[in-house]
Amino acid sequence: MMLVLSALGSLGVMALIGIWPIRKSIDIMEGKCGMQASAPSLLRRMRGWSFVGVWGLLLLFVGAFYGDWAKTGDLDGAAMRAMERLRFVTELAVMIMGSDQ
């Protein structure tokens, strides 16, 4: 029961955090359709796209933690393996954020 409640809570938090990336991706997709004289340039539309990538990475990281916990039933082991994955996720996030400049 605790696994289900914590997974639902995390899903709610990630959904709230994900509102901005989804709006950003919609703006980018809409911007590709219309290139009027007053429309922002491609680089201005793409700025901030890295936040969408980082949000996706965090969503995958949290999902992998809950999947590991559900599969093994071992919370301590899942937390330990999540800390091992955190280094990899952090390096990916830094590379994604670096590409935004």
C-alpha distances in whole Angstrom, upper triangle without the diagonal:
4,5,5,6,9,10,11,12,14,15,17,19,20,21,23,24,25,28,31,31,30,33,35,35,36,39,40,40,42,44,45,46,49,51,53,56,53,50,49,49,47,46,46,43,41,41,38,36,35,32,31,31,29,26,26,26,23,21,22,21,18,17,18,16,13,15,16,12,11,14,15,12,14,13,17,18,17,18,21,22,21,23,26,25,26,29,30,28,30,33,33,32,35,37,36,37,40,41,41,44
4,5,5,6,8,10,10,12,14,15,16,18,20,21,22,24,26,29,29,29,32,34,34,35,38,39,39,41,43,44,46,48,50,52,54,52,49,47,48,45,45,44,41,40,39,35,34,33,30,29,29,27,24,24,24,21,19,20,19,15,15,17,14,11,14,14,11,11,14,15,11,13,11,14,16,14,15,18,19,18,20,23,23,23,27,27,26,27,31,30,29,32,35,33,34,37,39,38,41
4,6,5,6,9,10,11,12,14,15,16,18,20,21,22,24,27,27,27,30,31,31,33,36,36,36,39,41,41,43,45,48,50,52,50,47,45,45,43,42,41,39,37,37,33,32,30,28,27,26,24,22,21,21,18,16,17,16,12,12,13,11,8,10,11,8,7,11,12,9,11,9,13,14,12,13,17,17,15,18,21,20,20,24,24,23,25,28,27,27,30,32,31,32,35,36,36,39
4,6,5,6,9,10,10,12,14,15,16,18,20,20,23,26,26,25,28,30,30,31,34,35,35,37,39,40,41,44,46,48,51,48,45,44,44,42,41,41,38,36,36,33,31,30,27,26,26,24,22,21,21,19,16,17,17,13,12,14,13,9,11,13,11,9,13,15,12,14,13,17,18,15,16,20,20,18,21,23,22,22,26,26,24,26,29,28,28,31,33,31,32,36,36,36,39
4,5,5,6,9,10,11,12,14,15,17,18,20,22,25,25,25,27,29,29,31,33,34,35,36,39,40,41,43,46,48,50,47,44,43,44,42,41,40,38,36,36,32,31,30,27,26,26,24,21,21,22,19,17,18,18,14,14,16,14,11,14,16,13,12,16,17,15,16,14,18,19,17,17,21,21,19,22,24,23,23,27,27,25,26,30,29,28,31,33,31,32,35,36,36,39
4,5,5,6,8,10,11,12,14,15,16,18,20,23,23,23,26,28,28,29,32,33,33,35,37,38,40,42,44,47,48,46,43,41,42,40,39,38,36,34,33,29,29,27,24,23,24,21,19,19,19,16,14,16,14,11,11,14,11,9,12,14,11,12,15,16,14,15,12,15,17,14,14,17,18,16,18,21,20,19,23,24,21,23,26,25,24,27,30,28,29,32,33,33,36
4,5,5,6,9,10,10,12,14,15,16,19,21,21,21,24,26,25,27,30,30,31,33,35,36,37,40,42,44,46,44,41,39,40,37,37,36,33,32,31,28,26,25,22,21,21,19,17,16,16,14,11,13,12,9,8,11,10,7,10,12,10,10,14,15,14,15,13,16,17,14,14,18,17,15,18,20,18,18,22,22,20,22,25,24,23,26,28,26,27,31,31,31,34
4,5,5,6,9,10,10,12,14,15,17,20,20,20,22,25,24,25,28,29,30,31,34,35,36,38,41,43,45,43,39,38,39,37,36,35,33,31,31,28,26,26,23,21,22,20,17,17,18,15,13,15,15,11,11,14,13,10,13,16,14,13,17,19,17,19,16,20,21,18,18,21,21,18,21,24,22,21,25,25,22,24,27,26,24,28,30,27,28,32,32,31,35
4,5,5,6,9,10,11,12,14,16,19,19,20,22,24,24,26,28,29,30,32,34,35,36,38,41,43,44,42,39,37,38,36,36,34,32,31,30,26,26,25,21,21,21,20,16,17,18,15,13,15,15,11,12,15,14,12,15,17,15,15,19,20,19,19,17,19,21,18,17,21,21,18,20,23,21,20,24,24,21,23,26,25,23,26,29,27,27,30,31,30,33
4,5,5,6,8,10,10,12,14,17,17,18,20,22,22,24,26,27,28,30,31,33,34,37,38,41,42,40,37,35,36,34,33,32,29,28,27,24,23,21,18,17,18,16,13,14,14,11,9,12,11,8,9,12,11,10,13,15,14,15,18,19,18,18,16,18,19,16,15,19,18,15,17,20,18,17,20,21,18,19,22,21,20,23,25,23,23,27,28,27,30
4,6,5,6,9,10,10,12,15,15,15,18,20,20,21,24,25,25,27,29,30,32,34,36,38,40,38,35,33,34,32,31,30,28,26,26,23,22,21,18,16,17,16,12,13,14,11,9,11,12,9,9,13,13,11,13,16,15,15,18,20,20,21,18,21,22,18,18,21,20,17,20,22,20,19,22,22,19,20,24,22,20,24,25,23,23,27,27,27,30
4,5,5,6,9,10,11,14,15,15,17,19,20,21,23,25,25,27,29,30,32,34,36,38,40,37,34,33,34,32,32,30,28,27,26,23,22,22,18,17,19,17,14,15,16,13,11,15,15,12,13,16,16,14,17,20,19,19,22,24,23,23,21,23,24,21,20,24,23,20,22,25,22,21,25,25,21,22,26,24,22,25,27,24,24,28,29,27,30
4,5,5,6,8,10,13,14,14,16,18,19,21,22,24,25,27,28,30,32,33,35,37,39,36,33,31,32,31,30,28,26,25,24,20,20,19,16,15,17,15,11,13,15,11,10,14,14,11,13,16,15,14,17,20,19,20,23,24,23,23,20,22,24,20,19,22,22,18,20,23,21,19,22,22,19,20,23,22,19,22,24,22,22,25,26,25,28
4,5,5,6,9,11,11,12,14,16,16,18,20,21,22,24,26,27,29,31,32,35,36,34,31,29,30,28,27,26,24,22,21,18,17,16,13,12,13,12,8,10,11,8,7,11,11,9,11,14,14,14,16,18,18,19,22,24,23,23,21,23,23,20,19,22,21,17,19,21,19,17,20,20,16,17,20,19,16,20,21,19,19,23,23,22,25
4,5,5,6,10,10,10,12,14,15,16,18,20,20,22,24,25,27,29,31,33,35,32,29,28,29,27,27,25,23,22,22,18,17,17,14,12,15,14,10,11,14,12,9,13,14,12,13,17,17,16,18,21,21,21,24,26,25,26,24,26,26,23,22,25,24,21,23,25,22,21,24,23,19,21,23,21,19,22,24,21,21,25,25,23,26
4,5,6,8,10,10,12,14,15,16,18,20,21,22,24,26,27,29,31,32,34,31,28,27,28,27,26,25,22,22,21,17,17,18,14,13,16,15,11,13,15,13,12,16,17,15,16,19,19,19,21,24,23,24,27,29,28,28,25,27,28,25,24,27,26,22,24,26,24,22,25,24,21,21,24,22,20,22,24,21,21,25,25,23,26
4,6,7,8,10,11,12,14,16,17,18,20,21,23,25,26,28,29,31,33,30,27,25,26,25,24,22,20,19,18,14,14,14,10,10,13,11,8,11,13,10,10,14,15,13,15,18,18,18,21,23,23,24,26,28,28,28,25,26,27,24,22,25,24,21,22,24,21,19,22,21,18,18,21,19,16,19,21,18,17,21,21,19,22
4,6,5,6,9,10,11,12,14,15,17,18,20,21,23,25,27,29,31,28,25,23,24,22,22,21,18,17,17,13,13,13,10,8,11,10,7,9,12,10,9,13,14,14,15,18,19,19,20,23,23,24,26,28,28,29,26,28,28,24,24,26,25,21,23,25,22,20,22,21,18,18,21,18,16,19,20,17,17,20,20,18,22
4,6,5,6,9,10,11,12,14,16,17,18,20,22,23,25,27,29,26,23,22,23,22,22,20,17,17,17,14,13,15,11,10,13,13,10,12,15,14,13,16,18,17,18,21,22,22,24,26,27,27,30,32,31,32,29,31,32,28,27,30,29,25,27,28,25,24,26,25,21,22,24,22,19,22,23,19,19,22,22,20,23
4,5,5,6,9,10,10,12,14,15,16,19,20,21,23,25,26,23,20,19,20,19,18,16,14,14,13,10,10,12,9,8,12,12,10,12,15,14,14,17,19,19,20,23,24,24,26,28,29,29,32,34,34,34,31,33,33,29,28,31,29,26,27,28,25,23,25,24,21,21,23,20,17,19,20,17,16,20,19,16,19
4,5,5,6,9,10,10,12,14,15,17,19,20,22,24,26,23,20,18,19,17,17,15,13,12,12,9,8,9,7,5,9,9,7,9,12,12,12,15,17,17,18,21,22,23,24,26,27,28,30,32,32,33,30,32,32,28,27,29,28,24,25,27,23,21,23,22,18,19,20,17,15,17,18,14,14,17,16,14,18
4,5,5,6,9,10,11,12,14,16,17,19,21,23,25,23,20,19,20,18,18,17,14,13,14,12,10,12,10,8,11,12,10,11,14,14,13,16,18,18,19,21,23,23,24,27,28,28,30,33,33,34,31,33,33,29,29,31,29,26,28,29,25,24,26,24,21,22,23,20,18,21,21,17,17,21,19,17,21
4,5,5,6,9,10,10,12,14,16,17,19,21,23,20,17,16,18,16,17,15,12,13,13,11,11,13,11,10,13,15,13,14,17,18,17,20,22,22,22,25,27,27,28,31,32,32,34,36,36,37,35,36,36,33,32,34,33,29,31,32,28,27,29,27,24,24,26,23,20,22,23,19,18,22,20,18,20
4,5,5,6,9,10,10,13,15,16,17,19,21,19,15,13,15,13,13,12,9,9,9,8,7,10,9,8,11,13,12,13,16,17,17,19,21,22,23,25,27,27,28,31,32,33,34,37,37,37,35,37,36,33,32,34,32,29,30,31,27,26,27,25,22,22,23,20,18,20,20,16,15,18,17,14,17
4,5,5,6,9,10,11,13,15,16,19,21,20,16,15,15,13,14,13,9,9,11,10,7,11,10,8,11,13,12,12,16,17,16,18,21,22,22,24,26,27,27,30,31,32,33,36,36,37,35,36,36,32,32,34,32,28,30,30,27,26,27,25,22,22,23,20,18,20,20,16,16,19,17,15,18
4,5,5,6,8,10,11,13,15,17,20,18,15,14,16,14,15,14,11,11,13,13,11,14,14,11,14,17,15,15,19,20,19,21,24,24,24,27,29,29,29,32,34,34,35,38,38,39,37,39,39,35,35,37,35,31,33,34,30,29,31,29,25,26,27,24,22,24,23,20,20,22,20,18,21
4,6,5,6,9,10,11,13,15,17,15,11,11,12,11,13,11,8,9,11,11,10,14,14,12,15,18,17,17,21,22,21,23,26,26,27,29,31,31,32,35,36,37,38,41,41,42,40,41,41,37,37,39,37,33,35,35,32,30,32,30,27,27,27,24,22,24,23,20,19,22,19,17,19
4,5,5,6,9,10,12,14,16,15,11,10,11,9,10,10,6,7,10,10,9,12,13,11,14,17,16,17,20,21,21,23,25,26,26,29,31,31,32,34,36,36,38,40,41,42,40,41,40,37,36,38,36,33,34,34,31,29,30,28,25,26,26,22,21,22,21,17,18,19,17,15,17
4,5,5,7,9,12,15,17,16,13,13,13,11,13,13,9,10,13,14,12,15,16,13,15,19,18,18,21,23,22,23,26,27,27,29,31,32,32,35,36,36,37,40,41,42,40,42,41,37,37,39,37,34,35,36,32,31,32,30,27,28,28,24,23,25,23,20,20,22,19,18,20
4,5,5,7,10,12,15,14,10,11,13,12,14,13,10,12,15,15,14,18,18,16,19,22,21,21,24,25,24,26,29,30,30,32,34,34,35,38,39,39,40,43,44,45,43,45,44,40,40,42,40,37,38,39,35,34,35,33,30,31,31,28,26,28,26,23,23,25,22,20,22
4,5,6,7,9,12,11,7,8,9,8,11,10,7,10,13,14,13,17,18,16,19,22,21,22,25,26,26,27,30,31,31,33,36,36,37,39,41,41,42,45,46,46,44,46,45,42,41,43,41,38,39,39,36,34,35,33,30,30,30,27,25,27,25,22,22,23,20,18,20
4,6,7,10,13,13,10,10,10,8,12,12,9,10,14,16,14,18,19,17,19,22,22,22,25,27,26,27,30,32,31,33,36,36,36,39,41,41,42,45,46,47,45,46,45,42,42,43,41,38,39,39,35,34,35,33,30,31,30,27,26,27,25,22,22,23,20,18,21
4,7,10,13,13,10,12,12,11,15,15,12,14,17,19,17,21,22,20,22,25,25,24,27,29,29,30,33,34,33,35,38,38,38,41,43,43,44,47,48,49,47,49,48,44,44,46,43,40,42,42,38,38,38,36,33,34,34,30,29,30,29,25,26,27,24,22,24
4,6,9,10,7,10,11,11,15,14,12,15,18,20,19,22,23,22,24,27,27,27,30,32,31,32,35,36,36,38,41,41,41,44,46,46,47,50,51,51,50,51,50,47,46,48,46,43,44,44,41,40,40,38,35,36,35,32,31,32,30,27,27,28,25,23,25
4,7,8,6,8,8,9,13,13,11,14,17,19,19,22,24,23,25,28,28,28,31,33,32,34,36,38,38,40,42,43,43,46,48,48,49,51,52,53,51,52,52,48,48,49,47,44,45,45,41,40,40,38,36,36,35,32,31,31,30,27,26,27,24,22,23
4,5,5,9,10,12,15,14,14,17,19,22,21,25,26,25,28,30,30,31,34,35,35,37,39,40,41,43,45,46,46,49,50,51,52,54,55,56,54,55,55,51,50,52,50,47,48,48,44,43,43,41,39,39,38,35,34,34,33,29,29,30,27,24,25
4,6,8,9,12,15,14,14,17,19,22,23,26,27,27,29,32,32,33,35,37,37,39,41,42,43,45,47,48,48,51,52,53,54,57,57,58,55,57,56,53,52,53,51,48,49,49,46,44,44,42,40,39,39,36,34,34,33,30,29,30,27,24,25
4,7,9,12,14,12,13,16,17,20,21,24,25,25,28,30,30,31,34,35,35,37,39,40,41,43,45,46,47,49,51,51,53,55,56,56,53,55,54,51,50,51,50,46,47,48,44,42,43,41,38,38,38,35,33,33,32,29,28,28,26,23,23
4,7,9,12,10,9,13,14,17,18,21,22,22,24,26,26,27,30,32,32,34,36,37,37,40,42,42,43,45,47,47,49,51,52,52,50,51,51,47,46,48,46,43,44,44,41,39,39,38,35,34,34,32,30,30,29,26,25,26,23,20,21
4,7,8,6,6,10,11,14,15,18,19,19,21,24,24,25,28,29,30,31,33,35,35,37,39,40,41,43,45,46,47,49,50,50,48,49,48,45,44,45,44,40,41,41,38,36,36,35,32,31,31,28,26,27,25,22,21,22,20,17,17
4,6,5,6,9,10,14,14,17,19,19,21,23,24,25,27,29,30,31,33,35,35,37,39,40,41,43,45,46,47,49,50,50,48,49,48,45,44,45,43,40,40,40,37,35,35,33,31,30,29,27,25,25,24,21,20,20,18,15,15
4,6,5,6,9,12,12,15,17,17,18,20,22,22,24,26,27,28,30,32,32,34,36,37,38,40,42,43,44,46,47,47,45,46,45,42,41,42,40,37,37,37,34,32,32,30,28,28,27,24,23,23,21,18,18,18,15,13,14
4,5,5,6,10,10,13,15,16,17,19,20,21,23,25,26,27,29,31,32,33,35,37,37,39,41,42,43,45,46,46,44,44,43,40,39,40,38,35,35,35,32,30,30,28,26,25,24,22,20,20,18,16,15,15,12,10,10
4,5,5,9,10,13,14,15,17,19,20,21,23,25,26,27,29,30,32,33,35,36,37,39,41,42,43,45,46,46,43,44,44,40,39,40,39,35,35,36,33,31,31,29,27,26,25,23,21,21,20,17,16,16,14,11,11
4,6,8,8,12,13,13,15,17,18,19,21,23,23,25,27,28,29,31,33,34,35,37,39,40,41,43,44,44,42,43,42,39,38,39,37,34,34,35,32,30,30,28,26,25,25,22,20,21,20,16,16,17,14,11,13
4,6,5,9,11,11,12,14,16,16,18,20,21,22,24,26,27,28,30,32,32,34,36,37,38,40,41,41,39,40,39,36,35,36,34,31,31,32,28,27,27,25,22,22,21,19,17,17,16,13,12,14,11,8,10
4,6,8,9,11,12,14,15,17,18,20,21,23,24,25,27,28,30,32,33,34,36,37,38,40,41,41,38,39,38,35,34,35,33,30,30,31,28,25,25,24,21,20,20,18,16,16,15,12,10,12,10,6,8
4,5,6,8,10,10,12,14,15,16,18,20,21,22,24,25,27,28,29,31,33,34,35,37,38,37,35,36,35,32,31,32,30,27,27,28,25,23,23,22,19,18,18,16,13,14,14,11,9,11,10,7,9
4,5,5,7,9,10,11,13,15,16,17,19,21,22,23,25,27,27,29,31,32,33,35,36,36,34,35,34,31,30,31,29,26,26,27,23,22,22,20,17,17,17,14,12,14,13,9,9,11,10,7,11
4,5,5,6,9,10,11,12,14,15,16,18,20,21,23,25,25,27,29,30,31,33,34,33,31,32,31,28,27,28,26,23,23,23,20,18,18,17,14,13,14,11,8,10,9,6,6,8,7,6,10
4,5,5,6,9,10,10,12,14,15,16,18,20,21,23,24,26,27,28,30,32,32,32,29,30,30,26,25,26,25,21,22,23,20,17,18,17,14,13,15,12,9,11,12,8,7,11,11,9,12
4,6,5,6,9,10,11,12,14,15,16,18,20,21,22,24,26,27,28,30,31,31,29,30,29,26,25,27,25,21,22,23,20,18,19,18,14,15,16,13,11,13,13,10,10,14,13,11,15
4,5,5,6,9,10,11,12,14,15,16,19,20,21,22,24,26,27,28,30,29,27,28,27,24,23,24,22,19,20,20,17,16,16,14,11,12,13,9,8,11,10,7,9,12,11,11,14
4,5,5,6,9,10,10,12,14,15,17,19,20,21,23,24,25,27,28,27,25,26,25,22,20,22,20,17,17,18,15,13,14,13,9,9,11,8,6,9,10,7,8,11,12,11,15
4,5,5,6,9,10,11,12,14,15,17,18,20,21,22,24,26,26,26,24,25,25,21,20,22,20,17,18,19,16,14,16,15,11,12,14,12,9,13,14,11,11,15,15,14,18
4,5,5,6,9,10,10,12,14,15,16,18,20,21,22,24,25,25,23,25,24,20,20,22,19,16,18,19,15,14,16,14,11,13,14,11,10,14,14,11,13,16,16,16,19
4,5,5,6,9,10,10,12,14,15,16,18,20,21,22,24,23,21,22,21,18,17,18,16,13,15,15,11,10,12,10,7,9,11,8,7,11,12,10,12,15,15,16,19
4,5,5,6,8,10,11,12,14,15,17,18,20,21,22,21,19,20,19,16,15,17,15,12,13,14,11,10,12,12,8,10,12,11,9,13,14,13,14,17,18,18,21
4,5,5,6,9,10,11,12,14,15,16,18,20,21,21,19,20,20,16,16,18,16,13,15,16,13,12,15,14,11,13,16,13,12,16,17,15,16,20,20,20,23
4,6,5,6,9,10,10,12,14,15,16,18,19,19,18,19,18,14,15,17,14,11,14,14,11,11,14,12,9,13,15,12,12,16,17,15,17,20,20,21,24
4,5,5,6,9,10,11,12,14,15,17,18,17,15,16,15,12,11,13,11,8,10,11,8,8,11,10,8,10,13,12,12,15,16,15,17,20,21,21,25
4,5,5,6,9,10,11,12,14,16,16,16,13,15,15,11,11,13,12,9,11,13,11,10,14,14,11,13,16,15,14,18,19,18,19,23,23,24,27
4,5,5,6,8,10,10,12,14,15,15,14,16,15,12,12,15,13,10,14,15,12,13,16,15,13,16,18,17,17,20,21,20,21,25,25,25,29
4,6,5,6,8,10,10,12,13,14,13,14,13,9,11,12,10,8,12,12,9,11,14,13,12,15,17,16,16,20,21,20,22,25,25,26,29
4,5,5,6,9,10,11,11,11,9,11,10,6,7,10,8,6,10,11,9,10,14,14,13,15,18,17,17,21,22,22,23,26,27,28,31
4,5,5,6,8,10,10,11,9,12,12,8,10,13,11,10,13,15,13,14,18,18,16,19,21,20,20,24,25,24,26,29,29,30,33
4,5,5,6,9,10,11,11,14,12,9,11,14,12,11,15,15,13,15,19,18,17,20,22,21,21,25,26,25,27,30,30,31,34
4,5,5,6,8,8,9,11,9,6,9,11,9,9,12,13,12,14,17,17,16,19,21,21,22,25,26,25,27,30,31,32,35
4,6,5,5,6,6,9,8,5,8,11,10,10,13,15,14,16,19,19,18,21,24,23,24,27,28,28,29,32,33,34,37
4,6,5,8,9,12,11,9,12,15,13,13,17,18,17,19,22,22,21,24,26,25,26,29,30,29,31,34,35,35,39
4,6,8,10,13,11,9,13,15,13,14,17,18,17,19,22,22,21,24,26,25,26,30,31,30,32,35,35,36,40
4,5,8,10,8,8,12,13,12,13,16,16,17,19,22,22,22,25,27,26,27,30,31,31,33,36,37,38,41
4,6,9,9,8,11,13,13,14,17,18,18,20,23,24,23,26,28,28,29,32,33,33,34,37,38,39,42
4,6,5,6,9,10,11,12,14,16,16,18,21,22,22,24,26,27,27,30,32,32,33,36,37,38,41
4,5,5,6,9,10,10,12,14,15,16,19,20,20,22,25,25,25,28,30,30,31,34,35,36,38
4,5,5,6,9,10,11,13,14,15,18,20,20,21,24,25,25,27,29,30,31,33,35,36,38
4,5,5,6,8,10,11,12,14,17,18,18,20,22,23,24,26,28,29,30,32,34,35,38
4,5,5,6,9,10,10,12,15,16,16,18,20,21,21,24,26,26,27,30,31,32,35
4,5,5,6,9,10,10,13,15,15,16,19,20,20,22,24,25,26,28,30,31,33
4,5,5,7,9,10,12,14,15,16,18,19,20,22,24,25,26,28,30,31,34
4,5,5,6,9,11,12,12,15,16,17,18,21,22,23,25,26,28,30,32
4,5,5,6,9,10,10,12,14,15,16,18,20,20,22,24,25,27,29
4,5,5,7,9,10,11,13,15,15,17,19,20,21,23,25,26,28
4,5,6,8,9,11,12,14,15,17,18,20,21,23,24,26,28
4,6,5,6,9,10,11,12,15,16,17,18,20,22,23,26
4,5,5,6,9,10,10,12,14,15,16,18,20,21,24
4,6,5,6,9,10,11,13,14,15,17,19,21,22
4,5,5,6,9,10,11,12,14,16,17,19,21
4,5,5,6,9,10,10,12,14,16,17,20
4,5,5,6,9,10,10,12,14,16,18
4,5,5,6,9,10,11,13,15,17
4,5,5,6,9,10,11,13,15
4,5,5,6,8,10,11,14
4,5,5,6,9,10,12
4,6,5,6,9,11
4,5,5,7,10
4,5,5,8
4,5,6
4,6
4
